[in-house]
Amino acid sequence: MSQTYLDISGVSIEFPTPAGPFKALDNVNLKIQKGEFISLIGHSGCGKSTVLNIVAGLYDATQGGVILQGKQVTKPGPDRAVVFQNHSLFPWLTCYDNVRLAVDQVFKKKSKKERHEWTVHNLELVHMGHAMNKRPDEISGGMKQRIGIARALAMEPKVLLMDEPFGALDALTRAHMQDSLMEIQAELNNTVIMITHDVDEAVLLSDKIVMMTNGPAATIGEILTVELERPRDRLVLADDSTYNHYRAEVLRFLHEKHAKKDTKPASKIKTDVKKNNDTNNNNNKAA
């Protein structure tokens, strides 16, 4: 087997609080190969974003560390580009200039012509060449996110980190963005780690789905390998028994094995609703 491309090894992290140290992650271990698409999924507060921030170099692990191509990650760098849920574009710059800014920072030794061509190439890669001279307030939310992805890809990162990149988009736009991301990854063979709360999105896009346990002291509960042929078509997969098996496995982990303690089972909710209705009826009769 080839050497691990990205190795998250024994990662734990604590944050100081007035009540004492808060352990957010406990002994997270994950080995990722070049070109793999990894989804992190779990309930809110399970440390998904913390894992991403440690890989990005934004947080320092209390224990363990991250090795990318044999080098320890100690700080942020262009080899790990991040795409957030909110596009974070500069509103006074055009779409072209938002991407060009990153290109100028990373490829200072390239000529102006080369940097221009590379900027245009990445805009066209996300199907945004037609809007390169528009400003963010002139384009839709999905288009803004495409520009954010183009800016990240333009840095030629070794790992693309995505924190719920499509979470704020409507369902139709989200589907288009998922399809575009699959096309881009097929063309570039880049390594992607993406946080999502969407089970269908995780199964559709991923080679592996990493399921996190609840915090505090969250860790990896299970890793599901998704062996579906690429390219993937969402309409075909909708009736695919293997796809639905993977989907059921993730749902089982989230809602049976690691359901939030404050989440009531459906039967309990129905019972409480009936009790409340009966109480209200009795109160109305008494009045």
N, C-alpha and C positions, 0 to 999 in steps of 0.2 A: 504494500500500500504506500502511496506517495506521502511525503512529509506533510503534516498538518499545516494548512495555510494560516489559519487564525485559531489560536489556542487560548481559551478562557480557562484558567487553571486555579482552582481552589479560591475563588473570589468571594470574599466577605467584606461587608462595609458597615460601619457604625457611624451614626450622626449624633453629636452632642445635643441634649435637650435639658431644660430645667429640671426634669425628673431623673436625669441620668442618661447614659448612652442608649441610643435606639438602634438595634441591629436590623437593618433593612434587608440585607442579603446574607445567606449563610452557605458557604462552600459550593458555589456555582461552578460547574465544570462543563465545558462544551468545546468540542473540536469541530472545526468547519473547514471543508475543502474548497479549493479555488473553484469559482463558478457556481457554488451552491446558493440556493435561495432559502433562507431560514426565516420562519415566522415565530415571534414570541407572542404567546397568548396566555391570558389569565385574568382573574378578576382585578378590579381597580385596587391599587395599593400593593400589588404582588411583586413590585420591583422591576417591571419590564423596562421602564424608562431609565432606571438606575443602572441596569446592565448596559443599556445602550450608551449612557453617558460615560461609563467606565471605559468601554471600547473606544469611544470618541476621544478620550483623554480629558474629559471635562471634570470627572471625579477621580480621586485616587482611592484605590481599594485599601481597606484596613489590613487585609491579608490576601495573599495570592496576587495574581496579575494577569495581564494580557500580552501575548506574544504574536506579532504579525510578521510573517515571513522571517522568523528567527530573531526579530528585534522587539524588545520590550516597549510597550506603549507607555509613555510617561507624560505626554502632553498632547493637545490637539494638533492636527496636521492635515494637509491636503490629501494625504493618502487615505483619509477616512472622512468622507463628505457626509453631512447630515441634512436630511430633508425633514422639516417639521410639519405638523398639521397646519399651522399658519405659515403662509408662504414666505414671510419676512423679506419681501422685496422693497427696495428703496423707491418710494412713490414719485420722487422727482426725476428718476432716471427712466429712460425707455427700456423696453424688454431687452433690446440688444445691449444697452449699457449695463444692465443688471448682470448679464452673463459675462460681458467683456471685463467687468471689474474683477471677477474671479480669475479669468484667463490672464489678465495683466499681472495679477499677484503671483500666480503659480508659474507662468511661462515667460519670465522677464528676459530670457536669453533669445526668445524667438523674435523674428522681425515683426513690424506692425502689420504687414501683409499676411503673414502666417497666423498671427493672433486674430486678425479679422476673419480669415477663412475658417479658423477653428471655432470661433464664436458662431458664425453663420451655420456651420456644420451641425453644431449641437442644438441650435434652435430648430433646424430642419429635422433633426432626429426625433424631436418631440412634436413634430408637425406644427411649429409655431413660426416658421420663416415668414409667413404673410403678415405677422403682427409685430415684427421686430422693432418698428418705429413707434409703436404705441406705448403709452404709459400704463402702469398697473390699474389705474382707475377707469381705464377705457376697455378693459377686458374682463371676462367672467372669472369666477372663482376657480373653475377647472383649468382655465388657460393660465391663470397666475401660478397654479401648482405645477403646470407643465414647465413654466419658466424657471421655477425653483429647482425642478429636476434637471433641466438643461444646465443650469448654473453648477449643480453638483457634479453632473457627468463631465462638464467641461474641464474640471480639475483632474480628470483621469484618476479617480480614487481607486485604491486597491479594494476598498470595502465601501459600499454604499449603505448608509444607515438611515432608516426611514421610520419616523415616529408617528404612527397613524396618519400617513400622508393624505389619505382620502376620506378621513373621518368627518370633515366638515362639508363634504360634497353631497349633492343629491344622488339618488340611486342610479339614474341613467348616466350621469357624468362619471360617477365612481366606476361603473362598469367599463366605460370607454377608457378611463385611466388605467384600470387593471389590464385591459387588453394591450394598451400601449406599453405598459411596463413589461409585459411578457415578451412583446416584440423586441424591445430594447435589450432585454437580458439575453434573448436568443442571439441577437446580433453581436453584442459586446462580450458575452460570457462573463459578466462581472459578478462579484460576490455581493450578496444583498442580505442584510438583516433588517427585518421589518416588524414593528410592533403593530398588532391589530387586535380589535375586540370582535371582529367579524369572522365567524367560523367558516363560512363559505369562501370568503376571501383567502383565508389561510390555506384551505385545501386546494383551491384553484391555482394559487401562485407558487406554493412551496415545494421544495424537495424534502424538507424536514419541518415539522411543527414542534416547537419546544413549549411544553405546557408547564407553567409556573405554579407552585403552591402558594397559598395565601400568606401574606405577611402578618406580623413581623417575622424576621429570620426566614424570609422566603428563599426557595431554592427550586431547582428543576425537579418536577414531579415525574414526568414522562417525556420521551421523545418519540414522535410518530414519524416514520419514514413514509413519504407519499410516492408510491411507485405508479404514477400515471404517465402515460406517454406524452411527449411534447411534439408539436404544439397542442395546446389544450383549448377545447371549444366548450364554453359554458353551457350551451344549449344541448350538446351531445352528452356532456357529463351529468346533466340534470337527471337523466334516466339510467345512469351507469351505476351498477350495484357496488362496484369497488369504491367509487367516489362517495357514495352514500354510507358505505361502511366506515370510511375515514372520518366523515362528518359526524357519524354517530359516536365514534371513539372519542373525539374531542368533546362533544357535548356531554358524554358520560363522565369524562374527567372533570369538566367544569361544574356540572350540576348534580353529580352524585358523589364523586370521590372528594371533591374540594369545593363544595358549595359554601358560600359565605355563611357564617354562623347566624347572622341576623336575617338570613333569607328563609322565609317559611316555605315548607312544601305546599303544593297547590291544594292538597286536601285540608291542611290546617287553615289556609287562607279562606277557603269556602266555609269552614266551620265558624271562623270568627265573623265572617260577613253575616251568616245566618243568625248568630247570637246577637249581633248589633241590630239586625232588623227586628228580631223578636223583642229586644229591649225597647226599641223605639215604638213598636206597636203597642206594647204594654203601657208605656208612658203616655201615649196618645189616648188610650182608653181611660186611663186614670184621670187625665185632664178633662 
